[in-house]
Amino acid sequence: MVDFGVPVKIGGVWINPGDLLHGDQHGVVMIPHEIAERIPDAAGSVAADEQRIIQACQAEGITVERLKAAYKFVRPNAY
């Protein structure tokens, strides 16, 4: 270790102490502090939408048409 509490450049992006980051297998994004308080509600909404899709997939007699209808319900602007 050379130093700590200083900005670092990772993958061409500067990361500063105190920055809010989210990382997963797809990469890392920086979340502006001014929207941080909205993240729990947004995450809950995404989780609820994903649960609808999962339930549709697990339903007896699932068809491509029923899956498309469930997807369209949670993402109406995707089509």
SULHULIN-V680709 format. One record per backbone hydrogen bond with DSSP energy under -0.5 kcal/mol. CO is the residue of the C=O (numbers start at 0). NH is the residue of the N-H. If there is no record, write none. Layout:
CO:NH / CO:NH
This chain:
7:9 / 7:14 / 9:12 / 12:9 / 14:7 / 15:18 / 18:20 / 19:30 / 21:28 / 23:26 / 26:23 / 28:21 / 29:31 / 30:19 / 31:34 / 31:35 / 32:35 / 34:37 / 35:38 / 37:41 / 38:42 / 39:43 / 40:44 / 41:45 / 42:46 / 43:47 / 44:48 / 45:49 / 46:50 / 47:51 / 48:52 / 49:53 / 50:54 / 51:55 / 52:56 / 53:57 / 54:58 / 55:58 / 58:61 / 62:66 / 63:67 / 64:68 / 65:69 / 66:70 / 67:71 / 68:72 / 69:73 / 70:74 / 74:77 / 75:78
